[in-house]
Amino acid sequence: MKIIIAGAGEVGFHLAKLLSYESQEITLIDTNKESLAYADNHLDIKVLKGDATSISILKEARVSNSDLVIAVTASETTNITVCVLAKQLGAKRTIARISNTEFITHKDEVGFTRFGIDELISPESLAASEIELLLNQSAFNESYQFEDGALTMVSLNLSRTASFVGKTVKDAAKLFSEIHFVPIAIQRFGTQYTIIPRGDTQFKEGDTVVFITSEGGGEELCKMTGKTNDPIKDVMILGGSKIGYKTSRDLSSRNFNVKLIEKDKDVAFDFADELENVLVINGDGRNVELLEEENITEMDAFISVTGNSETNIMSCLVAKSKGVRKTIALVENMDYFELSHSIGIDTLINKKLLAANNIFRYIRKGEVVAMTKLNNMNAELLEFRVKPTSKICNKIIKDVEFPRSAIIGGVIREEKGLIALGDFKIEEGDYIVVCCLPRSIKKVEKLFL
């Protein structure tokens, strides 16, 4: 695919980096010479210095032949303008990064597609949604829903007390008469190697295991692993960023008790006026005495979303030491993901990764409905819609030549999530969730064309 990315900031560079690994033809446009020089030196892409809203610059980037234009500059207005121009100049598909989440809420009403914008993405909105989902699945490190929760991906670390440690996947499945979950990826403790499990794969203490669950599967997993999915009610949020504001607003509207700590006095007062059901505190969240005064020991969850990754990590560690059950830190440095569990933080979230996951489904072949990369694992989760022309249509799973480095996690049929085993027959219109390692993605895509 020929892809043009406008904006060489954090999101743009990260996207360019991921897409260049996929051997896509990438052109990165930005006005910042240093950002482009860094991208040019580190990635196998074409860079173009200039304003992406310039028609001559877009023509120089050969926008008329482009399959996808992604506008992810820091300016919402610029991104919208770039997409409108690109579409008029012949781009097949356009995606604009926006910060005003009202645009997403009212996108059908406004009709963005009519004037050239196919998709809107807000990294801040995606991060806020991710946080809310993690709070609703408090026992797990990572969570992702397919089709409004018909199937849910969850990940957890296996402790010594988990009932299926030492057992194979096949033996663990026998512990329940009806199966509402299936393991789709395993990372052995202390390694960076991702395993796609088979029936004879053994669970070991310290494994990070990713499961697909249908209704009731989360509760079964909690029983088998000794974890509790206790409801979270009292939440403390550090940082009045866009994510902090949106998370506070959304959680308080769902009857969570929210305390928001913001260092900037003016911002804190503005938030106090706007967020009626949130207790806004003006203070430095790095101050342990302040956290203790605000009863951090009584909190169910602590979420740190300041603009500084190190502050977020350290404050979450303080919260963990005070007995807070669930800690979530926003980080910008992707390398920190590998450290999250070893240093004791439950979940790290990254805006770049969330935005990239959202955009990546437009690059995949076949009708990809949703897609996410597994945190700290070299694997992707893809949701395909089965077309009548798909090779997999009307086939029994065990008869499909499926790559060994990929696995079907579940099927959504008529809005109901099903855990599909070898004897399951796939039909037109089914939504299939597949976990695969990078080397098998092309083979999997061909099954759904």
C-alpha positions as CSV (number, residue, x, y, z in Angstrom):
1,M,0.0,0.0,0.0
2,K,1.1,3.6,-0.6
3,I,0.5,5.5,2.6
4,I,1.1,9.2,3.4
5,I,1.5,10.3,7.0
6,A,1.2,14.0,7.8
7,G,2.9,14.7,11.1
8,A,6.2,13.3,12.3
9,G,5.4,13.7,16.0
10,E,5.1,10.7,18.5
11,V,2.1,9.1,16.9
12,G,3.2,9.8,13.3
13,F,6.7,8.4,13.9
14,H,5.5,5.4,15.7
15,L,3.0,4.6,12.9
16,A,5.7,5.1,10.2
17,K,8.0,2.8,12.2
18,L,5.4,0.0,12.5
19,L,4.2,0.3,8.8
20,S,7.8,0.4,7.5
21,Y,8.3,-3.0,9.1
22,E,5.4,-4.2,7.0
23,S,7.2,-3.2,3.8
24,Q,4.5,-0.5,3.0
25,E,5.5,2.4,0.9
26,I,5.5,5.3,3.4
27,T,5.8,9.1,2.8
28,L,6.2,11.1,6.0
29,I,5.4,14.9,5.8
30,D,6.3,17.5,8.4
31,T,7.6,21.1,8.7
32,N,10.1,20.1,11.4
33,K,13.5,19.4,9.9
34,E,14.9,17.6,12.9
35,S,11.9,15.2,13.3
36,L,12.2,14.3,9.6
37,A,16.0,13.8,9.8
38,Y,15.6,11.4,12.7
39,A,12.9,9.4,10.8
40,D,14.9,9.4,7.7
41,N,18.0,8.0,9.5
42,H,16.1,5.4,11.4
43,L,13.4,4.2,9.1
44,D,13.2,2.9,5.5
45,I,10.7,5.6,4.3
46,K,10.5,8.7,2.2
47,V,10.4,12.0,4.1
48,L,9.1,15.3,2.7
49,K,9.6,18.7,4.4
50,G,6.7,21.1,4.1
51,D,3.2,21.9,5.2
52,A,0.9,19.0,4.6
53,T,-2.0,21.4,3.9
54,S,-0.1,22.7,0.8
55,I,-1.6,21.3,-2.4
56,S,1.8,21.3,-4.1
57,I,3.4,19.3,-1.2
58,L,0.5,16.7,-1.4
59,K,1.0,16.5,-5.1
60,E,4.7,16.0,-4.6
61,A,3.9,13.1,-2.3
62,R,1.8,11.7,-5.1
63,V,-1.4,11.9,-3.2
64,S,-3.5,11.0,-6.2
65,N,-2.0,7.4,-6.1
66,S,-2.2,7.0,-2.4
67,D,-4.3,4.2,-0.7
68,L,-4.4,5.9,2.7
69,V,-3.6,9.4,4.1
70,I,-3.2,9.6,7.8
71,A,-3.1,13.1,9.4
72,V,-1.7,13.0,12.9
73,T,-0.2,16.4,13.5
74,A,-0.6,18.2,16.8
75,S,-3.2,20.5,15.2
76,E,-6.8,19.1,14.8
77,T,-7.6,21.8,12.2
78,T,-4.5,20.9,10.1
79,N,-5.5,17.2,10.2
80,I,-9.0,17.8,9.0
81,T,-7.8,20.1,6.3
82,V,-5.2,17.6,5.1
83,C,-7.8,14.9,4.8
84,V,-10.3,17.0,3.0
85,L,-7.7,18.1,0.4
86,A,-6.2,14.6,0.1
87,K,-9.6,13.1,-0.7
88,Q,-10.3,15.8,-3.3
89,L,-6.9,15.1,-4.9
90,G,-7.6,11.4,-5.3
91,A,-6.6,9.7,-2.0
92,K,-8.7,6.4,-1.6
93,R,-9.0,6.7,2.2
94,T,-8.3,9.3,4.9
95,I,-7.9,9.2,8.7
96,A,-7.7,12.3,10.9
97,R,-6.5,12.5,14.4
98,I,-8.7,14.9,16.5
99,S,-8.7,16.0,20.1
100,N,-12.3,17.2,20.3
101,T,-14.2,14.0,21.2
102,E,-17.5,15.8,20.3
103,F,-16.5,15.2,16.6
104,I,-16.6,11.4,17.2
105,T,-19.8,11.5,19.2
106,H,-21.6,13.5,16.4
107,K,-19.7,12.1,13.4
108,D,-22.8,10.6,11.7
109,E,-24.9,13.7,12.4
110,V,-22.2,16.0,10.9
111,G,-21.3,13.6,8.1
112,F,-17.6,13.9,8.0
113,T,-17.4,11.3,5.1
114,R,-19.3,13.7,2.9
115,F,-16.4,16.2,2.8
116,G,-13.6,13.7,2.7
117,I,-12.8,12.2,6.1
118,D,-13.4,8.5,6.3
119,E,-12.3,8.0,10.0
120,L,-11.7,10.1,13.0
121,I,-9.4,8.9,15.8
122,S,-8.7,10.4,19.2
123,P,-5.7,8.9,21.1
124,E,-7.0,10.6,24.3
125,S,-10.5,9.2,23.9
126,L,-9.0,5.7,23.1
127,A,-6.9,5.9,26.3
128,A,-9.9,7.0,28.4
129,S,-12.0,4.1,27.1
130,E,-9.1,1.6,27.7
131,I,-8.9,2.8,31.4
132,E,-12.6,2.4,31.9
133,L,-12.5,-1.2,30.5
134,L,-9.5,-2.1,32.7
135,L,-11.4,-0.8,35.8
136,N,-14.4,-3.0,34.8
137,Q,-12.1,-6.0,34.5
138,S,-10.0,-5.3,37.6
139,A,-8.5,-8.8,37.9
140,F,-6.7,-8.6,34.6
141,N,-3.6,-6.7,33.3
142,E,-5.0,-6.0,29.8
143,S,-8.4,-6.1,28.3
144,Y,-10.0,-5.6,24.8
145,Q,-13.6,-6.0,23.7
146,F,-14.9,-7.3,20.4
147,E,-18.4,-6.3,19.3
148,D,-19.4,-4.6,22.6
149,G,-18.1,-7.5,24.7
150,A,-19.5,-10.5,22.9
151,L,-15.9,-11.7,23.1
152,T,-13.3,-10.2,25.4
153,M,-9.5,-10.5,25.4
154,V,-7.9,-10.5,28.9
155,S,-4.4,-11.2,30.1
156,L,-3.0,-12.2,33.5
157,N,0.1,-13.6,35.2
158,L,-0.1,-17.1,36.5
159,S,0.8,-17.4,40.2
160,R,1.8,-20.7,41.9
161,T,-1.8,-21.1,43.2
162,A,-3.4,-21.1,39.8
163,S,-5.2,-24.5,39.5
164,F,-3.9,-25.2,36.0
165,V,-0.2,-24.5,36.5
166,G,1.7,-27.6,35.4
167,K,-1.3,-28.8,33.3
168,T,-1.6,-28.8,29.6
169,V,-4.1,-26.7,27.7
170,K,-6.1,-29.9,27.0
171,D,-6.1,-30.9,30.7
172,A,-7.1,-27.4,31.9
173,A,-10.1,-27.4,29.5
174,K,-11.5,-30.6,31.2
175,L,-11.8,-28.7,34.5
176,F,-15.0,-27.1,33.2
177,S,-17.9,-28.9,31.5
178,E,-18.5,-25.9,29.2
179,I,-15.6,-23.9,27.9
180,H,-16.0,-20.1,28.0
181,F,-12.4,-19.2,27.5
182,V,-9.4,-20.3,25.4
183,P,-5.7,-19.3,25.7
184,I,-4.4,-17.6,22.6
185,A,-0.9,-16.5,23.5
186,I,1.7,-17.2,26.3
187,Q,4.9,-15.4,27.2
188,R,7.2,-17.4,29.5
189,F,8.5,-15.6,32.6
190,G,11.7,-13.7,31.9
191,T,11.6,-14.2,28.1
192,Q,10.4,-12.1,25.2
193,Y,9.3,-15.2,23.2
194,T,5.5,-15.4,22.4
195,I,4.0,-18.9,22.1
196,I,0.8,-19.7,20.3
197,P,-0.6,-22.5,22.5
198,R,-1.7,-25.9,21.3
199,G,-3.4,-28.8,23.3
200,D,-0.1,-30.1,24.6
201,T,1.3,-26.7,25.6
202,Q,1.9,-26.6,29.4
203,F,1.1,-23.7,31.6
204,K,3.9,-22.6,34.0
205,E,4.2,-20.4,37.0
206,G,5.0,-16.8,36.1
207,D,3.5,-17.2,32.5
208,T,1.7,-14.1,31.1
209,V,-1.3,-15.7,29.4
210,V,-3.7,-14.0,27.0
211,F,-7.2,-15.5,26.8
212,I,-10.3,-14.9,24.7
213,T,-13.4,-15.2,26.9
214,S,-17.1,-15.4,26.0
215,E,-19.9,-14.6,28.6
216,G,-18.9,-16.1,32.0
217,G,-15.3,-16.8,31.0
218,G,-13.8,-14.0,33.1
219,E,-15.5,-15.4,36.2
220,E,-14.2,-19.0,35.4
221,L,-10.7,-17.7,34.9
222,C,-10.8,-15.8,38.3
223,K,-11.8,-19.0,40.1
224,M,-9.0,-21.0,38.4
225,T,-6.3,-18.5,39.0
226,G,-7.3,-17.4,42.5
227,K,-7.8,-13.8,41.4
228,T,-10.8,-11.6,42.4
229,N,-12.7,-9.4,40.0
230,D,-13.9,-7.1,42.9
231,P,-15.8,-4.1,41.7
232,I,-13.9,-0.8,41.7
233,K,-15.7,2.2,43.2
234,D,-13.1,4.7,44.6
235,V,-10.7,6.1,42.0
236,M,-7.9,8.6,42.3
237,I,-6.6,10.2,39.1
238,L,-3.3,12.1,38.9
239,G,-3.0,14.7,36.2
240,G,-5.5,17.1,34.6
241,S,-4.5,16.2,31.0
242,K,-7.1,15.6,28.3
243,I,-7.1,11.9,29.3
244,G,-7.4,12.8,33.0
245,Y,-10.3,15.1,32.3
246,K,-12.2,12.7,30.0
247,T,-11.6,9.7,32.3
248,S,-12.8,11.7,35.4
249,R,-15.9,12.9,33.5
250,D,-16.8,9.5,32.1
251,L,-16.1,7.6,35.4
252,S,-18.1,10.0,37.5
253,S,-21.1,9.8,35.1
254,R,-21.0,6.0,35.8
255,N,-21.2,6.5,39.6
256,F,-17.5,6.0,40.4
257,N,-16.2,8.1,43.3
258,V,-13.4,10.1,41.6
259,K,-10.7,12.3,43.0
260,L,-8.6,14.3,40.5
261,I,-5.3,15.8,41.5
262,E,-3.9,18.6,39.3
263,K,-0.9,20.8,40.1
264,D,-1.8,23.8,38.0
265,K,-4.1,26.0,40.1
266,D,-6.0,27.6,37.2
267,V,-6.6,24.2,35.5
268,A,-7.8,22.7,38.8
269,F,-10.3,25.5,39.4
270,D,-11.6,25.2,35.8
271,F,-12.1,21.5,36.3
272,A,-13.8,21.9,39.6
273,D,-16.4,24.1,37.9
274,E,-16.9,21.8,35.0
275,L,-16.8,18.4,36.7
276,E,-19.6,18.6,39.3
277,N,-19.4,15.1,40.6
278,V,-15.5,15.0,40.8
279,L,-13.5,16.1,43.8
280,V,-10.7,18.2,42.3
281,I,-7.6,18.8,44.4
282,N,-5.0,21.4,43.6
283,G,-1.6,19.9,44.6
284,D,1.4,18.0,43.6
285,G,0.6,14.3,43.3
286,R,4.2,13.4,43.8
287,N,3.9,14.5,47.4
288,V,3.3,11.4,49.4
289,E,1.9,13.4,52.4
290,L,-0.8,14.9,50.1
291,L,-1.7,11.4,48.8
292,E,-2.0,10.1,52.4
293,E,-4.1,13.2,53.4
294,E,-6.5,12.3,50.5
295,N,-6.8,8.7,51.8
296,I,-4.9,6.9,49.1
297,T,-5.0,3.8,51.2
298,E,-8.8,3.7,50.8
299,M,-8.7,3.9,47.0
300,D,-9.6,0.9,44.8
301,A,-7.6,2.2,41.8
302,F,-5.0,4.8,41.1
303,I,-4.5,6.2,37.6
304,S,-1.6,8.5,36.7
305,V,-1.9,10.3,33.4
306,T,0.4,13.4,33.8
307,G,2.6,14.4,30.8
308,N,5.6,12.8,32.5
309,S,6.1,9.0,32.2
310,E,8.5,8.7,35.1
311,T,6.1,10.6,37.4
312,N,3.3,8.3,36.4
313,I,5.4,5.2,37.1
314,M,6.7,6.4,40.4
315,S,3.3,7.6,41.7
316,C,1.8,4.3,40.8
317,L,4.5,2.5,42.7
318,V,3.8,4.7,45.7
319,A,0.0,3.9,45.4
320,K,0.8,0.1,45.2
321,S,2.9,0.4,48.3
322,K,-0.1,1.9,50.1
323,G,-2.2,-1.1,49.2
324,V,-4.1,0.2,46.1
325,R,-5.4,-2.8,44.2
326,K,-5.3,-1.5,40.6
327,T,-2.7,0.9,39.2
328,I,-2.6,2.2,35.7
329,A,0.2,4.5,34.3
330,L,0.3,6.4,31.0
331,V,3.8,6.1,29.4
332,E,5.3,7.4,26.2
333,N,8.4,5.2,26.1
334,M,7.5,1.9,24.6
335,D,10.5,0.3,26.3
336,Y,8.8,0.7,29.7
337,F,6.2,-1.9,28.7
338,E,8.7,-4.7,29.3
339,L,9.2,-3.5,32.9
340,S,5.6,-3.0,34.0
341,H,5.0,-6.3,35.7
342,S,8.5,-6.8,37.1
343,I,8.3,-3.4,38.9
344,G,4.8,-4.0,40.2
345,I,2.5,-1.8,38.1
346,D,-0.7,-3.5,36.9
347,T,-1.1,-1.9,33.5
348,L,0.8,0.6,31.3
349,I,-1.1,2.3,28.5
350,N,0.4,4.2,25.6
351,K,-1.5,6.6,23.3
352,K,0.7,5.9,20.3
353,L,0.1,2.2,20.5
354,L,-3.7,2.7,21.0
355,A,-3.8,5.0,17.9
356,A,-1.7,2.7,15.9
357,N,-3.9,-0.3,16.7
358,N,-6.9,1.6,15.6
359,I,-5.4,2.6,12.3
360,F,-3.7,-0.7,11.6
361,R,-7.0,-2.5,10.7
362,Y,-7.2,-0.3,7.6
363,I,-3.9,-1.7,6.4
364,R,-4.7,-5.4,6.8
365,K,-6.2,-7.3,3.9
366,G,-9.6,-9.0,4.2
367,E,-12.5,-7.3,6.0
368,V,-10.8,-6.5,9.3
369,V,-13.3,-5.1,11.8
370,A,-11.0,-4.6,14.8
371,M,-7.4,-5.1,15.6
372,T,-5.1,-4.8,18.6
373,K,-1.4,-5.6,19.2
374,L,-0.8,-7.5,22.4
375,N,1.2,-5.4,24.9
376,N,4.8,-6.6,25.3
377,M,4.1,-9.6,23.0
378,N,5.0,-10.1,19.3
379,A,1.5,-10.9,18.3
380,E,-1.7,-9.3,16.8
381,L,-5.3,-9.9,17.5
382,L,-7.5,-9.5,14.4
383,E,-11.2,-9.6,13.9
384,F,-12.3,-10.6,10.4
385,R,-15.7,-10.7,8.9
386,V,-16.3,-13.9,6.8
387,K,-17.4,-13.1,3.3
388,P,-19.0,-15.7,0.9
389,T,-15.8,-15.6,-1.1
390,S,-13.5,-16.3,1.9
391,K,-11.6,-19.6,1.7
392,I,-12.6,-20.3,5.3
393,C,-16.4,-19.9,4.6
394,N,-18.5,-23.1,5.2
395,K,-15.4,-25.0,6.5
396,I,-14.9,-26.9,9.7
397,I,-12.0,-25.4,11.6
398,K,-9.9,-28.5,11.8
399,D,-10.1,-28.9,8.0
400,V,-8.7,-25.4,7.4
401,E,-5.0,-25.2,6.6
402,F,-4.3,-22.7,9.4
403,P,-0.7,-21.7,10.1
404,R,0.8,-23.2,13.3
405,S,1.8,-19.7,14.5
406,A,-1.9,-18.5,14.5
407,I,-5.0,-19.6,16.4
408,I,-8.8,-18.9,16.2
409,G,-9.8,-17.5,19.6
410,G,-13.5,-17.2,19.1
411,V,-16.4,-16.5,16.8
412,I,-19.2,-14.0,17.0
413,R,-22.4,-15.1,15.4
414,E,-25.7,-13.1,15.6
415,E,-24.1,-10.9,18.3
416,K,-23.3,-13.9,20.5
417,G,-19.7,-14.8,21.4
418,L,-18.7,-18.5,21.0
419,I,-15.5,-20.3,21.8
420,A,-14.9,-22.3,18.6
421,L,-13.1,-25.6,18.8
422,G,-11.9,-27.9,16.0
423,D,-15.4,-29.3,15.0
424,F,-17.0,-25.8,14.7
425,K,-18.2,-24.9,11.2
426,I,-17.6,-21.3,10.0
427,E,-20.4,-19.5,8.1
428,E,-20.8,-16.4,6.1
429,G,-21.3,-13.3,8.2
430,D,-19.4,-14.8,11.2
431,Y,-16.9,-12.5,12.9
432,I,-13.7,-14.5,13.6
433,V,-11.1,-13.4,16.2
434,V,-7.6,-14.6,15.3
435,C,-4.3,-14.3,17.2
436,C,-1.2,-14.6,15.0
437,L,2.5,-14.0,15.1
438,P,3.8,-11.5,12.4
439,R,5.1,-14.3,10.1
440,S,1.7,-15.8,9.7
441,I,-0.4,-12.6,9.1
442,K,-0.2,-12.8,5.3
443,K,-1.4,-16.5,5.3
444,V,-4.2,-15.7,7.6
445,E,-5.3,-12.7,5.6
446,K,-5.6,-14.9,2.4
447,L,-8.1,-17.1,4.2
448,F,-10.5,-14.2,4.6
449,L,-10.2,-12.4,1.2
